[in-house]
Amino acid sequence: MLNNLELFKIRARAADNDRQHDRMVLDKKRSMHRALLYSYQTAWIKKDTDPEAEWVRALMNPDKVKFDYDEKIVSVDWKYGFHAGDTFEWGKGTGSHWIILKTEDTELAYLRGNCRRCQYLTAVDPETHKEFSQWAAIRGPVETKINVIQKAGIVADVPNLTLDIYMADTEENRRTFERYKRFEFDGRYWKVQAPDYISTPGVYEIVAEEDYECHGDEMFIRTDEPEEPVPEDVNEILGDSSIKPVEEHYYHMKIAEEGNWSITLPASKNREVDDVLDYKVVGNRLKVTWTLMRSGSFIIHYGDYEKTVNVESLF
């Protein structure tokens, strides 16, 4: 004859203890729902990406409040479909926007994760002039000094400001902010150094560094005599005169006119053009990428016009 304890053990093994675990998950979910009614941390939130989204209750508990970012812990019912990478508006009083960075995989009763306050990111592609706007968590710049280099008696500072940006992991964001891509933000040019779409599914993180071709920071040469201004009606090939390997660069005529694009190498170089760079005509512009992992130079031709481009070392 089995006693009650032995019968309970048999029933628990047969059910794999799922019933007790399910009861604990349900109890925790009920506790969260009670907190939504009576807690001071209750908030009304709404998805940014869904135009038909409704306001729902959630908990916004404090986590980290720093000078350059604000991070909180959001708790919301799974049925509302929130996931890592979603941005939402915290309404009914704050009007702020937040992005969910990481969810706790061990929390089964409801979604619980870290979220960070967003800014409205408006970036411009300098090549296509296309504008991209979205809510994203932006941190930086945090640098506290200027990097200076000295070479051949010339002292120059190196742009070293950086941005750390979290955004939704979408095909458009991966295409727009892939590695080496340049974009304009807050009156400066930035270059994507390290994109990360692996660490947290749903979140696309990029580290962007200030690019040396910034508005208002163009390098100039000082001479004894003032430089003669170039008449506006004089045509020329516009584009970077100094580039680095792997990066894409575009060239176009200042004043549109009939002609064909071509590229040649200096006579001293015993190489073919196709061995060192890729190029193709895109509309009325020439797209050029130096593929050789070393310095060099080449000459761009358009009709009777030409432009010499120097390739710097990658490092």
Secondary structure, DSSP 8 states (H G I E B T S, - for coil): ---HHHHHHHHHHHHTTHHHHHHHHHHHHHHHHHHHHH-TTEEEEEESS-TT---EEEEEEEEEE-SS-EEEEEEE-GGG---TT-EEEEETTT-EEEEEEEE-TT--SSEEEEEEE-EEEEEE-TTT--EEEEEEEEE-----S-EEEEETTEEEEE---EEEEEEE--HHHHHHT-TT-EEEETTEEEEEEEEE-SSSTTEEEEEEEE-SS-TT-------SS------TT---EES-SEE-TT-EEEEEESS--S--EEEE--TT--S-HHHHEEEEEETTEEEEEE-SSS-EEEEEEETTEEEEEEE----
